[in-house]
Amino acid sequence: MMKTSPDTLKATLKSQSIDGPLGTRLHRAVSWLACATDSESDDLRFISLWIAFSACMGVADEQHTKLGERALFQLFIQRLVSRDEQRLVENVIWETYPNAVASLLENPYVMREFWEHQRISNPQWDSLLTRQRLRASRYFQERSGAKILGLVLDRLSVLRNQIMFGGATFKSSVNRSQVAEGTLLLQELVPAVIEVMMYSANDDWGEIYYPVMSQPH
């Protein structure tokens, strides 16, 4: 259960009178967070939560467009963590769902490389899997919350692709653990992200891809 409800976030957003691109960005994110709260299926909750996260992160900027998704995740998380005086974002790792984070990072089926290398020999994949796990272990030992969250988002983006591009069956038992864990993490991470951005409203969080446009006459 998320600590900060969509209604609370909506009220805070209204009381702070945040307008412009950030106001639109956060209003959209909160609306999808509310949708996730109302959904009864983990699959639909996950999709709604990912849309809410994307509303927070997406920037209409040529430089950002040239970067890969992994790099964008890391840039966004580092920026959030640097402004997160209450450590809301990192606490999702260390305090709220550390076991879900560890389990997700161990799961080969949400690794991009698994699907890219599924047709190569097992020794090659085993070596790659070992390196991935060692990297995650090193980040945990270093208490590098930003880097761990970058890995988590990379894994969740693979799960997103599986669901959104028809690579998974609705309510399937095959990928149930990663969907459940991904939903748990996002339902805590997304409200934390929204809160940090609200309380850093004076920062420039970039232009949004699809601004509100007036109807042509």
MODELLER restraints for C-alpha pairs under 7 A, 6 or more apart:
rsr = mdl.restraints
at = mdl.atoms
rsr.add(forms.Gaussian(group=physical.xy_distance, feature=features.Distance(at['CA:2:A'], at['CA:187:A']), mean=5.70, stdev=0.5))
rsr.add(forms.Gaussian(group=physical.xy_distance, feature=features.Distance(at['CA:2:A'], at['CA:188:A']), mean=5.24, stdev=0.5))
rsr.add(forms.Gaussian(group=physical.xy_distance, feature=features.Distance(at['CA:4:A'], at['CA:191:A']), mean=6.27, stdev=0.5))
rsr.add(forms.Gaussian(group=physical.xy_distance, feature=features.Distance(at['CA:6:A'], at['CA:30:A']), mean=5.84, stdev=0.5))
rsr.add(forms.Gaussian(group=physical.xy_distance, feature=features.Distance(at['CA:6:A'], at['CA:33:A']), mean=6.23, stdev=0.5))
rsr.add(forms.Gaussian(group=physical.xy_distance, feature=features.Distance(at['CA:6:A'], at['CA:34:A']), mean=5.39, stdev=0.5))
rsr.add(forms.Gaussian(group=physical.xy_distance, feature=features.Distance(at['CA:10:A'], at['CA:30:A']), mean=6.64, stdev=0.5))
rsr.add(forms.Gaussian(group=physical.xy_distance, feature=features.Distance(at['CA:21:A'], at['CA:207:A']), mean=5.97, stdev=0.5))
rsr.add(forms.Gaussian(group=physical.xy_distance, feature=features.Distance(at['CA:21:A'], at['CA:208:A']), mean=6.12, stdev=0.5))
rsr.add(forms.Gaussian(group=physical.xy_distance, feature=features.Distance(at['CA:22:A'], at['CA:205:A']), mean=6.67, stdev=0.5))
rsr.add(forms.Gaussian(group=physical.xy_distance, feature=features.Distance(at['CA:25:A'], at['CA:55:A']), mean=5.65, stdev=0.5))
rsr.add(forms.Gaussian(group=physical.xy_distance, feature=features.Distance(at['CA:25:A'], at['CA:56:A']), mean=5.94, stdev=0.5))
rsr.add(forms.Gaussian(group=physical.xy_distance, feature=features.Distance(at['CA:25:A'], at['CA:208:A']), mean=6.94, stdev=0.5))
rsr.add(forms.Gaussian(group=physical.xy_distance, feature=features.Distance(at['CA:26:A'], at['CA:56:A']), mean=6.48, stdev=0.5))
rsr.add(forms.Gaussian(group=physical.xy_distance, feature=features.Distance(at['CA:26:A'], at['CA:194:A']), mean=6.62, stdev=0.5))
rsr.add(forms.Gaussian(group=physical.xy_distance, feature=features.Distance(at['CA:28:A'], at['CA:52:A']), mean=6.98, stdev=0.5))
rsr.add(forms.Gaussian(group=physical.xy_distance, feature=features.Distance(at['CA:28:A'], at['CA:55:A']), mean=6.43, stdev=0.5))
rsr.add(forms.Gaussian(group=physical.xy_distance, feature=features.Distance(at['CA:29:A'], at['CA:52:A']), mean=4.10, stdev=0.5))
rsr.add(forms.Gaussian(group=physical.xy_distance, feature=features.Distance(at['CA:29:A'], at['CA:53:A']), mean=6.67, stdev=0.5))
rsr.add(forms.Gaussian(group=physical.xy_distance, feature=features.Distance(at['CA:29:A'], at['CA:55:A']), mean=5.37, stdev=0.5))
rsr.add(forms.Gaussian(group=physical.xy_distance, feature=features.Distance(at['CA:29:A'], at['CA:56:A']), mean=6.34, stdev=0.5))
rsr.add(forms.Gaussian(group=physical.xy_distance, feature=features.Distance(at['CA:30:A'], at['CA:52:A']), mean=6.82, stdev=0.5))
rsr.add(forms.Gaussian(group=physical.xy_distance, feature=features.Distance(at['CA:32:A'], at['CA:48:A']), mean=5.46, stdev=0.5))
rsr.add(forms.Gaussian(group=physical.xy_distance, feature=features.Distance(at['CA:32:A'], at['CA:49:A']), mean=6.49, stdev=0.5))
rsr.add(forms.Gaussian(group=physical.xy_distance, feature=features.Distance(at['CA:32:A'], at['CA:51:A']), mean=6.64, stdev=0.5))
rsr.add(forms.Gaussian(group=physical.xy_distance, feature=features.Distance(at['CA:32:A'], at['CA:52:A']), mean=5.15, stdev=0.5))
rsr.add(forms.Gaussian(group=physical.xy_distance, feature=features.Distance(at['CA:33:A'], at['CA:48:A']), mean=6.61, stdev=0.5))
rsr.add(forms.Gaussian(group=physical.xy_distance, feature=features.Distance(at['CA:33:A'], at['CA:49:A']), mean=5.80, stdev=0.5))
rsr.add(forms.Gaussian(group=physical.xy_distance, feature=features.Distance(at['CA:33:A'], at['CA:52:A']), mean=5.94, stdev=0.5))
rsr.add(forms.Gaussian(group=physical.xy_distance, feature=features.Distance(at['CA:35:A'], at['CA:48:A']), mean=6.39, stdev=0.5))
rsr.add(forms.Gaussian(group=physical.xy_distance, feature=features.Distance(at['CA:36:A'], at['CA:45:A']), mean=4.36, stdev=0.5))
rsr.add(forms.Gaussian(group=physical.xy_distance, feature=features.Distance(at['CA:36:A'], at['CA:48:A']), mean=5.22, stdev=0.5))
rsr.add(forms.Gaussian(group=physical.xy_distance, feature=features.Distance(at['CA:36:A'], at['CA:49:A']), mean=6.04, stdev=0.5))
rsr.add(forms.Gaussian(group=physical.xy_distance, feature=features.Distance(at['CA:39:A'], at['CA:45:A']), mean=5.77, stdev=0.5))
rsr.add(forms.Gaussian(group=physical.xy_distance, feature=features.Distance(at['CA:42:A'], at['CA:179:A']), mean=6.62, stdev=0.5))
rsr.add(forms.Gaussian(group=physical.xy_distance, feature=features.Distance(at['CA:42:A'], at['CA:180:A']), mean=6.25, stdev=0.5))
rsr.add(forms.Gaussian(group=physical.xy_distance, feature=features.Distance(at['CA:42:A'], at['CA:183:A']), mean=6.50, stdev=0.5))
rsr.add(forms.Gaussian(group=physical.xy_distance, feature=features.Distance(at['CA:43:A'], at['CA:170:A']), mean=6.87, stdev=0.5))
rsr.add(forms.Gaussian(group=physical.xy_distance, feature=features.Distance(at['CA:43:A'], at['CA:171:A']), mean=6.75, stdev=0.5))
rsr.add(forms.Gaussian(group=physical.xy_distance, feature=features.Distance(at['CA:43:A'], at['CA:179:A']), mean=6.64, stdev=0.5))
rsr.add(forms.Gaussian(group=physical.xy_distance, feature=features.Distance(at['CA:45:A'], at['CA:183:A']), mean=6.64, stdev=0.5))
rsr.add(forms.Gaussian(group=physical.xy_distance, feature=features.Distance(at['CA:46:A'], at['CA:182:A']), mean=6.93, stdev=0.5))
rsr.add(forms.Gaussian(group=physical.xy_distance, feature=features.Distance(at['CA:46:A'], at['CA:183:A']), mean=5.02, stdev=0.5))
rsr.add(forms.Gaussian(group=physical.xy_distance, feature=features.Distance(at['CA:49:A'], at['CA:186:A']), mean=6.19, stdev=0.5))
rsr.add(forms.Gaussian(group=physical.xy_distance, feature=features.Distance(at['CA:49:A'], at['CA:187:A']), mean=6.69, stdev=0.5))
rsr.add(forms.Gaussian(group=physical.xy_distance, feature=features.Distance(at['CA:53:A'], at['CA:190:A']), mean=5.88, stdev=0.5))
rsr.add(forms.Gaussian(group=physical.xy_distance, feature=features.Distance(at['CA:57:A'], at['CA:76:A']), mean=6.69, stdev=0.5))
rsr.add(forms.Gaussian(group=physical.xy_distance, feature=features.Distance(at['CA:58:A'], at['CA:208:A']), mean=6.55, stdev=0.5))
rsr.add(forms.Gaussian(group=physical.xy_distance, feature=features.Distance(at['CA:58:A'], at['CA:209:A']), mean=7.00, stdev=0.5))
rsr.add(forms.Gaussian(group=physical.xy_distance, feature=features.Distance(at['CA:59:A'], at['CA:206:A']), mean=5.51, stdev=0.5))
rsr.add(forms.Gaussian(group=physical.xy_distance, feature=features.Distance(at['CA:59:A'], at['CA:207:A']), mean=5.55, stdev=0.5))
rsr.add(forms.Gaussian(group=physical.xy_distance, feature=features.Distance(at['CA:59:A'], at['CA:208:A']), mean=5.33, stdev=0.5))
rsr.add(forms.Gaussian(group=physical.xy_distance, feature=features.Distance(at['CA:59:A'], at['CA:209:A']), mean=6.30, stdev=0.5))
rsr.add(forms.Gaussian(group=physical.xy_distance, feature=features.Distance(at['CA:60:A'], at['CA:207:A']), mean=5.35, stdev=0.5))
rsr.add(forms.Gaussian(group=physical.xy_distance, feature=features.Distance(at['CA:60:A'], at['CA:208:A']), mean=5.37, stdev=0.5))
rsr.add(forms.Gaussian(group=physical.xy_distance, feature=features.Distance(at['CA:60:A'], at['CA:209:A']), mean=4.79, stdev=0.5))
rsr.add(forms.Gaussian(group=physical.xy_distance, feature=features.Distance(at['CA:70:A'], at['CA:154:A']), mean=6.21, stdev=0.5))
rsr.add(forms.Gaussian(group=physical.xy_distance, feature=features.Distance(at['CA:73:A'], at['CA:150:A']), mean=5.66, stdev=0.5))
rsr.add(forms.Gaussian(group=physical.xy_distance, feature=features.Distance(at['CA:73:A'], at['CA:153:A']), mean=6.80, stdev=0.5))
rsr.add(forms.Gaussian(group=physical.xy_distance, feature=features.Distance(at['CA:74:A'], at['CA:147:A']), mean=6.96, stdev=0.5))
rsr.add(forms.Gaussian(group=physical.xy_distance, feature=features.Distance(at['CA:74:A'], at['CA:150:A']), mean=5.13, stdev=0.5))
rsr.add(forms.Gaussian(group=physical.xy_distance, feature=features.Distance(at['CA:77:A'], at['CA:146:A']), mean=5.81, stdev=0.5))
rsr.add(forms.Gaussian(group=physical.xy_distance, feature=features.Distance(at['CA:77:A'], at['CA:150:A']), mean=6.83, stdev=0.5))
rsr.add(forms.Gaussian(group=physical.xy_distance, feature=features.Distance(at['CA:78:A'], at['CA:146:A']), mean=5.67, stdev=0.5))
rsr.add(forms.Gaussian(group=physical.xy_distance, feature=features.Distance(at['CA:80:A'], at['CA:196:A']), mean=6.81, stdev=0.5))
rsr.add(forms.Gaussian(group=physical.xy_distance, feature=features.Distance(at['CA:81:A'], at['CA:89:A']), mean=6.80, stdev=0.5))
rsr.add(forms.Gaussian(group=physical.xy_distance, feature=features.Distance(at['CA:81:A'], at['CA:146:A']), mean=6.72, stdev=0.5))
rsr.add(forms.Gaussian(group=physical.xy_distance, feature=features.Distance(at['CA:83:A'], at['CA:196:A']), mean=6.95, stdev=0.5))
rsr.add(forms.Gaussian(group=physical.xy_distance, feature=features.Distance(at['CA:84:A'], at['CA:196:A']), mean=5.86, stdev=0.5))
rsr.add(forms.Gaussian(group=physical.xy_distance, feature=features.Distance(at['CA:88:A'], at['CA:192:A']), mean=5.49, stdev=0.5))
rsr.add(forms.Gaussian(group=physical.xy_distance, feature=features.Distance(at['CA:89:A'], at['CA:189:A']), mean=6.16, stdev=0.5))
rsr.add(forms.Gaussian(group=physical.xy_distance, feature=features.Distance(at['CA:89:A'], at['CA:192:A']), mean=5.51, stdev=0.5))
rsr.add(forms.Gaussian(group=physical.xy_distance, feature=features.Distance(at['CA:89:A'], at['CA:193:A']), mean=6.52, stdev=0.5))
rsr.add(forms.Gaussian(group=physical.xy_distance, feature=features.Distance(at['CA:90:A'], at['CA:145:A']), mean=5.51, stdev=0.5))
rsr.add(forms.Gaussian(group=physical.xy_distance, feature=features.Distance(at['CA:92:A'], at['CA:188:A']), mean=6.53, stdev=0.5))
rsr.add(forms.Gaussian(group=physical.xy_distance, feature=features.Distance(at['CA:92:A'], at['CA:189:A']), mean=6.37, stdev=0.5))
rsr.add(forms.Gaussian(group=physical.xy_distance, feature=features.Distance(at['CA:93:A'], at['CA:101:A']), mean=6.52, stdev=0.5))
rsr.add(forms.Gaussian(group=physical.xy_distance, feature=features.Distance(at['CA:97:A'], at['CA:185:A']), mean=6.89, stdev=0.5))
rsr.add(forms.Gaussian(group=physical.xy_distance, feature=features.Distance(at['CA:100:A'], at['CA:181:A']), mean=5.63, stdev=0.5))
rsr.add(forms.Gaussian(group=physical.xy_distance, feature=features.Distance(at['CA:104:A'], at['CA:178:A']), mean=6.50, stdev=0.5))
rsr.add(forms.Gaussian(group=physical.xy_distance, feature=features.Distance(at['CA:104:A'], at['CA:181:A']), mean=6.97, stdev=0.5))
rsr.add(forms.Gaussian(group=physical.xy_distance, feature=features.Distance(at['CA:105:A'], at['CA:152:A']), mean=6.72, stdev=0.5))
rsr.add(forms.Gaussian(group=physical.xy_distance, feature=features.Distance(at['CA:106:A'], at['CA:133:A']), mean=6.66, stdev=0.5))
rsr.add(forms.Gaussian(group=physical.xy_distance, feature=features.Distance(at['CA:108:A'], at['CA:114:A']), mean=6.23, stdev=0.5))
rsr.add(forms.Gaussian(group=physical.xy_distance, feature=features.Distance(at['CA:110:A'], at['CA:155:A']), mean=5.03, stdev=0.5))
rsr.add(forms.Gaussian(group=physical.xy_distance, feature=features.Distance(at['CA:110:A'], at['CA:156:A']), mean=6.90, stdev=0.5))
rsr.add(forms.Gaussian(group=physical.xy_distance, feature=features.Distance(at['CA:110:A'], at['CA:158:A']), mean=5.48, stdev=0.5))
rsr.add(forms.Gaussian(group=physical.xy_distance, feature=features.Distance(at['CA:110:A'], at['CA:159:A']), mean=5.88, stdev=0.5))
rsr.add(forms.Gaussian(group=physical.xy_distance, feature=features.Distance(at['CA:111:A'], at['CA:155:A']), mean=5.68, stdev=0.5))
rsr.add(forms.Gaussian(group=physical.xy_distance, feature=features.Distance(at['CA:111:A'], at['CA:158:A']), mean=6.71, stdev=0.5))
rsr.add(forms.Gaussian(group=physical.xy_distance, feature=features.Distance(at['CA:112:A'], at['CA:158:A']), mean=6.29, stdev=0.5))
rsr.add(forms.Gaussian(group=physical.xy_distance, feature=features.Distance(at['CA:117:A'], at['CA:125:A']), mean=6.61, stdev=0.5))
rsr.add(forms.Gaussian(group=physical.xy_distance, feature=features.Distance(at['CA:136:A'], at['CA:148:A']), mean=6.84, stdev=0.5))
rsr.add(forms.Gaussian(group=physical.xy_distance, feature=features.Distance(at['CA:139:A'], at['CA:147:A']), mean=6.62, stdev=0.5))
rsr.add(forms.Gaussian(group=physical.xy_distance, feature=features.Distance(at['CA:139:A'], at['CA:148:A']), mean=6.20, stdev=0.5))
rsr.add(forms.Gaussian(group=physical.xy_distance, feature=features.Distance(at['CA:156:A'], at['CA:182:A']), mean=6.47, stdev=0.5))
rsr.add(forms.Gaussian(group=physical.xy_distance, feature=features.Distance(at['CA:162:A'], at['CA:168:A']), mean=5.63, stdev=0.5))
